Amino acid sequence: MGHRLSRIVTRTGDHGQTGLGSGVRVDKDSPPIETLGAIDELNSWIGVLVATSQDPRVKEVFTLVQHDLFDLGAQISVPGTPLLSGAHLVGIERAFEALNAGLEMLEEFILPGGSTSSAFAHVARTVCRRAERRLFTLSQIDRQTVGLAAEVSTDESYGLSYLNRLSDLLFVASRLENRATNRPDVLWERGKTLSSGEAA
């Protein structure tokens, strides 16, 4: 295998533009780059979750998810590159069913928190939702208007569906991380607020 990253400092982005994998130059705040940035941020937070996870199943599943997200980014960067497929959706749905199987039903909303790794899973979940919003926005834009060669098809890319499933999977991971550290979920309590005078 050749060296894919022969140069890290290229100086080609000093004036607010960058290159997509297709070779097209776009502004750094253009919809494709905003979407790629959100997916990259999501992948980074999942990396933090994997690094701090106390559940081996979470580590295994989300390491594979990181590879899927890298492929999704490549698919956005090079339009017409079908890297995510229906098989990816089947895989993430199976992972959800397997990880969620042992968790009890919830009777209240959960607040982010508990163990450190659980809190990181919640951060990743919220970033996942943002990445999903950015991808939806991109899917509504005629890519010719941003200097690209084709339209994004949400039906063909499977990206929106994958991110939607992933946010649910991250919620399950947050609960599993609390179980792994013998901590309860942090439940929302009706009427509990700073205005109640409970704070020190």
Secondary structure, DSSP 4 states (H G I P E B T S, - for coil): ---S-S-S---TTTTSEEE-TTS-EEETTSHHHHHHHHHHHHHHHHHHHHHH-S-HHHHHHHHHHHHHHHHHHHHHHSTT---S-HHHHHHHHHHHHHHHTTSPPPSS-EES-SSHHHHHHHHHHHHHHHHHHHHHHHHTS-GGGGT-SS---HHHH-HHHHHHHHHHHHHHHHHHHHHHTT---EE--TT-SGGGT---
